[in-house]
């Protein structure tokens, strides 16, 4: 049995028909399940290069099919991460916003149509399964936890608590004990509070980081009124009371550092969330007697919440799904469809999530790097782990890519930026070279699993934290020794590495420990501030060339920057990504009246726009397919050196693509 779990929207990357505030289909993904076991999975953002992509996950689908050598016609079930009634209601809201839109269809018809168009074959509607969003979160968490009978808590826009386990014949069992509707969702509280802190969509993690620098006492009385804890694990969220913030907290401009009032509000918000989560769990722990817990849902990406639950001692063991947000729903949907079709799922604890695209074999890697030979120098040291450990010990900040990509938002040693966790300046340096202006944000430590307890407090039966899903205490005697990864509250988002799960990364950590005495590295996702985590060799090279990284490690190859001449730049191929559109805008202000300006805008949500010069606009307008950059420059009446500099800036922000001849990416 082959099932394909899907999350995401229905628009292709170049279109914006269904992109409205009513459409929350972010974090698209595809997961292929064969006989109850995941064999391939990818997030669409890694492949279409749109952060939190809300587009149809066609690239992720194609990867899964190619990886398994499967034709679309061979898929037995296609499973979507929203129940059919909710999907139809969403379409109705879209129709109400767009009354002139000629297309009128139900979700099943549209889903089958989108699959057929993108896969090039007809997909029968009776092959489609729709599942309630919170059930997909819950199913993925249960199936990968390794637990038999357990509580499952989904903390999301629409969540709930489940008594879960397996039937006598091995089928997955989910019994909902309480439904938590959007009106009582902690997500709503965060969405309303984030703008006061200067944060927006997808920036909850920044508020979590800021919270450790504030004092919750200042806003605790207000948050206790907003989040009232009631008997029997119940609670109420009174968002109207939160309106009082307007008179007490000036909204922070994004370009300014958070003031004390913003830090204190973030701390109170974090504290209130943790207290509500624990309040719910205490009740259902006592009611059911379950000694283990699974958690999923977007709010559980908040590692301070999950860490607080683990450290509370309420449960003997706690499992947080490695992709607790909506991409992970594709996992749950695929597994639910397999379960309902009669397959029996693998019930063992998931050991790794290296389910994504591989870098390829040596020939593939060498061929790609050869195209960049004017831009990078490639060395192959005899002992790569020892060599790279030496560079890191010297204070270098390196990109590190190898093997198959991780599934989920966390860098787990295959698509990472690495630095020396002992160096206080390392965190600031990483933020500087990647363009992330988040000095208060903690970066994670990686450590060999057998050494984790030497540096970190592992509560209860916790012996490992392989997915970076908990903020755990750094041992007091090591906090000053590991300043780059120790947060203001003394915790760290721990990542443990087992030799059998990632031998290459484990070997590097061990080599670094042999050299320095401390086998701990700072590990963060390999991307700049404008793009998703890198996926391919080309993604990694482009990220290296457009950031301030000191070097790049690709498998056992160590790359450094070369000194390309202008002729080398002109030899590249230039193209416009499908998610970028060019606009000519007539001036409407008194200053611009009668003139025009040129802009590029993205097709994804939230959109990004940049003003560009007329020469750059003319060049981009001339591109209906990938072209030689030198030829394109020569067609425009402008200083080629100045124009090239502008184009390189747009490349750094991923508004255009530059690559060796043979396919821009």
MARFI-956754 format. One record per residue (C-alpha): x, y, z. Coordinates in steps of 0.25 Angstrom, whole numbers, padded with zeros to 4 digits, always signed. Last residue first. Layout:
<margus>
XYZ;...
</margus>
This chain:
<margus>
+0075+0110-0038;+0080+0114-0052;+0081+0102-0061;+0092+0099-0071;+0102+0110-0069;+0106+0112-0055;+0096+0119-0046;+0090+0132-0043;+0076+0133-0038;+0067+0145-0036;+0060+0151-0024;+0067+0142-0015;+0072+0154-0005;+0087+0151-0009;+0083+0150-0023;+0076+0164-0023;+0089+0169-0017;+0097+0162-0028;+0088+0169-0038;+0091+0183-0033;+0106+0180-0034;+0104+0175-0048;+0097+0188-0052;+0108+0196-0046;+0118+0188-0054;+0110+0188-0067;+0108+0203-0067;+0095+0204-0074;+0088+0202-0088;+0083+0188-0086;+0086+0177-0096;+0100+0175-0092;+0096+0172-0078;+0087+0160-0083;+0098+0155-0092;+0107+0155-0080;+0097+0148-0071;+0095+0137-0081;+0080+0134-0081;+0069+0126-0073;+0056+0128-0080;+0046+0139-0082;+0057+0149-0078;+0056+0163-0084;+0047+0168-0073;+0059+0165-0063;+0069+0173-0071;+0059+0185-0073;+0056+0185-0058;+0071+0185-0055;+0073+0197-0064;+0061+0204-0058;+0066+0203-0044;+0059+0194-0034;+0049+0196-0022;+0047+0183-0014;+0034+0176-0010;+0032+0164-0001;+0018+0157+0001;+0013+0150+0014;+0009+0141+0006;+0015+0137-0007;+0015+0143-0020;+0027+0152-0018;+0029+0166-0023;+0039+0173-0032;+0037+0188-0033;+0040+0199-0044;+0036+0213-0042;+0029+0223-0051;+0028+0238-0053;+0016+0247-0055;+0014+0250-0040;+0026+0244-0032;+0028+0256-0022;+0013+0259-0022;+0010+0244-0019;+0003+0235-0029;+0015+0231-0037;+0012+0220-0048;+0017+0206-0044;+0024+0197-0053;+0023+0183-0047;+0032+0170-0048;+0028+0157-0042;+0036+0147-0034;+0030+0134-0029;+0035+0127-0042;+0049+0130-0039;+0055+0140-0049;+0067+0135-0057;+0082+0137-0059;+0093+0128-0064;+0107+0131-0061;+0118+0134-0071;+0117+0149-0067;+0121+0146-0053;+0133+0139-0058;+0137+0151-0067;+0136+0161-0055;+0147+0153-0049;+0145+0143-0038;+0154+0142-0025;+0152+0129-0019;+0145+0126-0006;+0147+0114+0002;+0141+0100+0001;+0144+0088+0009;+0140+0074+0003;+0137+0062+0011;+0122+0064+0010;+0121+0078+0006;+0128+0087+0016;+0127+0102+0014;+0136+0113+0019;+0137+0126+0027;+0122+0129+0025;+0120+0144+0022;+0107+0141+0014;+0104+0142-0001;+0115+0132-0006;+0112+0122+0005;+0097+0122+0002;+0099+0120-0013;+0108+0109-0010;+0098+0102+0000;+0087+0104-0010;+0095+0098-0021;+0099+0086-0012;+0084+0084-0010;+0075+0087+0002;+0078+0100+0008;+0069+0104+0020;+0058+0114+0015;+0062+0128+0010;+0062+0143+0014;+0070+0143+0027;+0081+0134+0022;+0081+0119+0023;+0088+0107+0029;+0080+0104+0041;+0087+0106+0055;+0097+0097+0062;+0107+0103+0073;+0117+0091+0075;+0119+0083+0088;+0130+0072+0089;+0138+0080+0100;+0152+0075+0103;+0157+0084+0091;+0164+0075+0081;+0157+0062+0085;+0144+0069+0087;+0145+0075+0073;+0148+0061+0068;+0136+0055+0075;+0127+0066+0070;+0132+0063+0056;+0130+0048+0057;+0116+0050+0062;+0113+0058+0050;+0118+0048+0040;+0112+0036+0048;+0098+0042+0048;+0088+0032+0054;+0097+0021+0058;+0107+0030+0065;+0096+0037+0073;+0095+0052+0073;+0088+0060+0084;+0082+0073+0081;+0078+0082+0093;+0071+0095+0092;+0079+0102+0103;+0075+0106+0117;+0081+0116+0127;+0070+0126+0127;+0078+0136+0118;+0081+0125+0108;+0093+0116+0108;+0098+0113+0093;+0109+0123+0091;+0112+0124+0106;+0117+0110+0107;+0128+0111+0118;+0120+0121+0126;+0108+0111+0126;+0117+0099+0129;+0117+0099+0144;+0102+0102+0145;+0098+0090+0137;+0091+0095+0124;+0076+0093+0127;+0067+0087+0116;+0060+0094+0105;+0053+0083+0098;+0050+0079+0083;+0064+0079+0077;+0061+0066+0070;+0071+0056+0076;+0068+0059+0091;+0074+0047+0098;+0075+0041+0112;+0062+0045+0117;+0057+0036+0127;+0055+0046+0138;+0061+0060+0134;+0074+0061+0126;+0082+0073+0132;+0093+0077+0122;+0108+0077+0121;+0112+0063+0126;+0099+0057+0123;+0100+0060+0108;+0113+0052+0107;+0107+0038+0102;+0098+0046+0092;+0109+0053+0085;+0107+0068+0087;+0100+0079+0078;+0097+0092+0084;+0085+0101+0079;+0085+0116+0077;+0078+0125+0086;+0071+0138+0081;+0074+0151+0088;+0084+0156+0077;+0073+0154+0067;+0077+0162+0054;+0079+0151+0045;+0088+0155+0033;+0094+0141+0032;+0109+0146+0035;+0104+0155+0046;+0095+0146+0053;+0106+0135+0053;+0116+0145+0058;+0107+0149+0070;+0105+0135+0074;+0120+0132+0073;+0125+0144+0081;+0124+0136+0094;+0133+0125+0089;+0131+0112+0096;+0120+0108+0086;+0130+0108+0074;+0122+0109+0061;+0114+0101+0052;+0103+0105+0041;+0095+0093+0038;+0088+0085+0027;+0092+0070+0031;+0094+0072+0046;+0080+0073+0052;+0076+0087+0047;+0062+0088+0052;+0050+0092+0044;+0045+0078+0040;+0050+0067+0031;+0065+0067+0030;+0072+0066+0017;+0079+0054+0012;+0094+0053+0013;+0104+0064+0016;+0104+0079+0018;+0112+0088+0027;+0113+0103+0026;+0125+0108+0035;+0128+0119+0045;+0143+0119+0048;+0147+0122+0063;+0160+0114+0062;+0153+0102+0069;+0144+0102+0057;+0155+0101+0047;+0162+0090+0055;+0149+0082+0056;+0148+0083+0041;+0162+0077+0039;+0159+0066+0049;+0146+0062+0043;+0152+0063+0029;+0164+0054+0031;+0172+0053+0018;+0167+0067+0014;+0159+0069+0001;+0160+0083-0003;+0151+0092-0012;+0153+0106-0016;+0141+0114-0019;+0136+0125-0029;+0143+0122-0042;+0141+0107-0040;+0126+0109-0038;+0122+0099-0049;+0132+0089-0044;+0125+0089-0031;+0112+0083-0038;+0120+0072-0045;+0128+0069-0032;+0115+0067-0024;+0108+0058-0035;+0121+0050-0037;+0122+0048-0022;+0108+0043-0020;+0096+0052-0018;+0093+0063-0008;+0081+0054-0003;+0067+0060-0003;+0059+0058+0009;+0056+0047+0019;+0067+0049+0029;+0057+0049+0041;+0064+0041+0051;+0061+0030+0062;+0046+0029+0062;+0041+0022+0074;+0036+0008+0069;+0021+0006+0065;+0023+0004+0050;+0009+0005+0045;+0000-0007+0041;-0006-0005+0028;-0022-0007+0027;-0026+0005+0018;-0029+0013+0031;-0015+0011+0036;-0009+0015+0023;-0018+0027+0022;-0015+0031+0036;+0000+0030+0033;-0001+0039+0021;-0009+0049+0029;+0000+0049+0041;+0013+0051+0033;+0006+0062+0024;+0002+0068+0038;+0017+0070+0041;+0018+0081+0031;+0007+0088+0040;+0016+0090+0052;+0021+0079+0062;+0031+0074+0052;+0041+0066+0061;+0028+0061+0069;+0030+0064+0084;+0031+0052+0093;+0030+0052+0108;+0034+0041+0117;+0031+0038+0132;+0021+0049+0132;+0018+0060+0142;+0033+0062+0145;+0032+0077+0143;+0045+0077+0135;+0038+0071+0123;+0026+0081+0123;+0036+0092+0124;+0044+0087+0113;+0032+0086+0104;+0028+0101+0107;+0042+0106+0106;+0043+0098+0093;+0032+0106+0086;+0030+0097+0074;+0019+0092+0083;+0011+0104+0079;+0010+0099+0065;+0003+0086+0069;+0009+0073+0075;+0011+0067+0088;+0012+0052+0093;+0011+0049+0108;+0015+0037+0116;+0010+0033+0130;-0005+0031+0127;-0013+0031+0140;-0025+0036+0132;-0031+0046+0141;-0019+0050+0148;-0010+0052+0135;-0023+0059+0129;-0023+0069+0140;-0009+0072+0141;-0008+0073+0126;-0018+0084+0125;-0011+0093+0136;+0002+0090+0131;-0002+0096+0117;-0008+0108+0124;+0004+0111+0132;+0014+0110+0121;+0005+0119+0112;+0004+0129+0124;+0019+0129+0126;+0022+0131+0111;+0012+0143+0110;+0018+0149+0123;+0032+0148+0118;+0029+0154+0105;+0022+0166+0112;+0034+0168+0121;+0043+0168+0109;+0034+0178+0102;+0034+0187+0114;+0049+0187+0116;+0051+0192+0101;+0052+0183+0089;+0063+0188+0080;+0058+0197+0068;+0056+0193+0054;+0043+0186+0056;+0036+0198+0062;+0032+0193+0076;+0017+0195+0079;+0016+0205+0091;+0011+0196+0103;+0002+0201+0114;-0010+0208+0107;-0011+0198+0096;-0009+0187+0105;-0023+0189+0111;-0028+0182+0098;-0023+0169+0105;-0036+0169+0113;-0044+0166+0099;-0035+0154+0097;-0042+0147+0108;-0036+0132+0108;-0043+0122+0117;-0038+0110+0124;-0042+0096+0126;-0033+0085+0133;-0044+0081+0142;-0047+0094+0149;-0043+0107+0142;-0031+0115+0139;-0033+0129+0134;-0024+0133+0122;-0027+0148+0120;-0029+0151+0135;-0016+0144+0138;-0009+0151+0126;-0013+0165+0133;-0008+0161+0146;+0005+0155+0141;+0008+0168+0133;+0019+0173+0142;+0023+0160+0149;+0027+0153+0136;+0041+0159+0137;+0049+0160+0123;+0061+0154+0116;+0056+0140+0116;+0044+0145+0108;+0052+0150+0097;+0055+0136+0092;+0040+0132+0092;+0036+0145+0085;+0046+0142+0074;+0041+0128+0073;+0027+0133+0071;+0032+0140+0058;+0024+0132+0048;+0015+0144+0045;+0019+0157+0052;+0028+0162+0062;+0030+0177+0068;+0026+0173+0082;+0013+0180+0081;+0010+0172+0068;+0013+0159+0075;+0001+0160+0085;-0011+0158+0077;-0005+0146+0069;+0000+0140+0083;-0013+0140+0089;-0020+0134+0077;-0009+0123+0077;-0013+0120+0092;-0026+0115+0086;-0039+0116+0094;-0047+0123+0083;-0040+0113+0073;-0046+0101+0079;-0040+0092+0089;-0046+0078+0088;-0046+0069+0101;-0044+0055+0103;-0042+0051+0088;-0040+0036+0086;-0029+0033+0077;-0026+0018+0073;-0016+0013+0063;-0018-0001+0058;-0010-0013+0064;-0020-0024+0065;-0023-0021+0079;-0024-0007+0077;-0013+0003+0079;-0011+0016+0087;-0017+0029+0090;-0025+0037+0100;-0026+0050+0093;-0025+0065+0098;-0029+0076+0088;-0025+0086+0078;-0031+0096+0068;-0021+0107+0066;-0011+0098+0072;-0007+0091+0084;-0009+0076+0082;-0008+0068+0094;-0006+0053+0093;-0007+0044+0105;-0002+0030+0105;-0004+0015+0103;+0007+0008+0095;+0018+0018+0093;+0029+0018+0082;+0026+0033+0080;+0026+0032+0065;+0012+0027+0063;+0006+0036+0074;+0012+0049+0069;+0008+0047+0055;-0006+0043+0059;-0008+0055+0068;-0004+0065+0058;-0012+0058+0047;-0024+0058+0057;-0023+0073+0059;-0024+0076+0045;-0037+0067+0043;-0034+0057+0032;-0038+0057+0017;-0035+0045+0008;-0035+0045-0007;-0035+0032-0015;-0050+0033-0018;-0047+0046-0026;-0039+0038-0037;-0026+0045-0040;-0024+0048-0055;-0010+0049-0060;+0000+0060-0062;+0005+0061-0048;+0003+0076-0046;-0010+0076-0054;-0016+0063-0048;-0012+0067-0034;-0019+0081-0035;-0031+0075-0041;-0033+0064-0030;-0031+0075-0019;-0041+0084-0027;-0052+0074-0028;-0050+0069-0014;-0050+0083-0008;-0063+0087-0015;-0064+0095-0028;-0067+0109-0033;-0057+0115-0043;-0062+0129-0049;-0055+0138-0038;-0063+0150-0038;-0068+0149-0024;-0054+0148-0019;-0055+0150-0004;-0068+0142-0003;-0062+0131-0012;-0050+0130-0002;-0059+0129+0010;-0066+0117+0002;-0053+0111-0001;-0050+0111+0014;-0063+0105+0017;-0060+0094+0007;-0047+0091+0014;-0053+0090+0027;-0064+0080+0023;-0054+0072+0016;-0045+0070+0028;-0031+0077+0027;-0017+0070+0025;-0020+0063+0012;-0018+0049+0009;-0015+0043-0005;-0018+0028-0005;-0013+0016-0014;-0002+0023-0021;+0003+0015-0033;-0003+0025-0044;+0006+0035-0039;+0018+0027-0043;+0028+0021-0032;+0043+0020-0033;+0043+0023-0018;+0052+0035-0018;+0045+0040-0031;+0031+0039-0025;+0036+0046-0012;+0043+0057-0020;+0031+0059-0029;+0022+0061-0017;+0031+0071-0011;+0032+0079-0024;+0017+0079-0025;+0014+0084-0011;+0003+0094-0015;+0007+0107-0010;+0007+0112+0005;+0022+0111+0006;+0027+0114+0020;+0039+0121+0013;+0039+0120-0002;+0051+0112-0008;+0042+0103-0017;+0050+0091-0012;+0053+0094+0003;+0040+0101+0004;+0032+0089-0001;+0036+0081+0011;+0041+0067+0008;+0038+0053+0012;+0042+0039+0007;+0041+0025+0011;+0031+0026+0023;+0027+0012+0028;+0012+0007+0028;+0013-0002+0016;+0019+0009+0008;+0017+0024+0013;+0021+0036+0004;+0021+0049+0011;+0018+0063+0004;+0020+0077+0010;+0014+0090+0011;+0017+0100+0022;+0006+0109+0020;-0009+0107+0017;-0015+0118+0024;-0024+0124+0014;-0034+0134+0019;-0024+0145+0018;-0023+0143+0003;-0014+0135-0006;-0024+0126-0014;-0021+0133-0028;-0007+0137-0025;+0001+0129-0036;+0015+0127-0039;+0018+0116-0028;+0005+0108-0032;-0007+0110-0024;-0014+0099-0017;-0009+0101-0002;-0001+0092+0007;+0000+0079+0014;+0000+0065+0007;+0001+0050+0012;+0004+0041+0000;-0001+0026+0003;+0005+0014-0004;+0000+0000+0000;
</margus>
